[in-house]
Amino acid sequence: MTAAPGRGELSDVTESCRIAVKAVPNAPRSAVAGWVGDTLKVKVHAPALEGRANEALCEFLAEELGLKTSAVSVLRGAKSRLKLVQVEGLSIGEARARLVAP
């Protein structure tokens, strides 16, 4: 915790980042396919029905990043393959370093 400037109050300072993701549902297994410019391509095993692929994407990314599932959420693009994902607890540099294709 750090003091807020000029107020003497304490607040948590956590890093977060947003990642553009191209999701590919119905893959044989979930996997990071790699970076295409600033967009992360992720294959998701779950089908694109009733939000299952979004849930699987968040769970998979959280596991790959070493975070709790609640730290990863879809901000935009819930019904699209192109999504904007919010990651709490990591900077973009740390996230990029952890999300590499095998």
N, C-alpha and C positions, 0 to 999 in steps of 0.2 A: 504494500500500500504506500501511496505517496500523498503528500499534502497538496491540496489544490492551491494554485497560485493566489496569494493574497487573502485567502479565507481561513487557513488553518484547519480545513476539513480533510479527512482522509477518504480516498477513493481507490478502488482497484483499477489498475492499468493493465488491460489485456490486449494483446495483439489480435487482429482479425484480418481476413483478406477475402476477396471475392475472386472466384475462378470461373471463367467461361468454360463450359463443358459441352461436348458433343456426345450424347448418350446413344449407344447402339443396343436396343433391347433384344431379347430372345437369343442371346449368344450362348454357345455351349457352356461357358463358364464366365464368371465376372473377372475382368482383367483390365489393367491400364494398357491402352494401345499406344500411348505416346503423346507428345505435344506436337501440335500443328500450329506453329506461331505461338500465339498466346492462348490457344484453346486446347484443353485437355480432352483427348478422345478416350472414352471409357466404354468397354463392352460390359453389358449387364445381363446376367442370366435370366432375370425375371421378365415376364411379358409386360407390354405397355397397356395394361388393363387396370382400371380402378386405382391408379397411383402406385401399383406394386413396383414398377420399375424405378420410380422416384424414391420409394422407401429403400429398395435394394441398393440404389446408387448411393444414398446417404450413408447407409450401413457399411457398404464396401469402402467408400472414401474414408470414413471415420476409422475403420480398421487399418487401412493402408497408412493413414496419417498418425496412428497411435493415439486417437482421441476417442472420447465418448460419442456415441451416436447422436446425442443431442447437440453436439458442437457443430454439426454439419446440417445445413438446410438448403432447400431450393428456394431462391428468392424470386426468380422469374423463369418462365418457360415450362411450367408444370405439364403442359400438354404438347410440348415441342421437343424435338431432339436436341435443339440448342437451348442450353439452360445457363443460368447464372446461379452459382452455388456460393453460399456464405460459409466460411470456415472460421470458427472462434478459437483463439488460442495459438495461432501460428501466423507468422508473416508470410507474404507471398514467396519469398526466397526459401524459407524453411519448407513450405508446402511443395514447391517445385522440386526441391532436392529429394523429398520423400516419395514423390509420385513419378517414378521412372518406369518405363516399360522393361519387362524382363529380357 
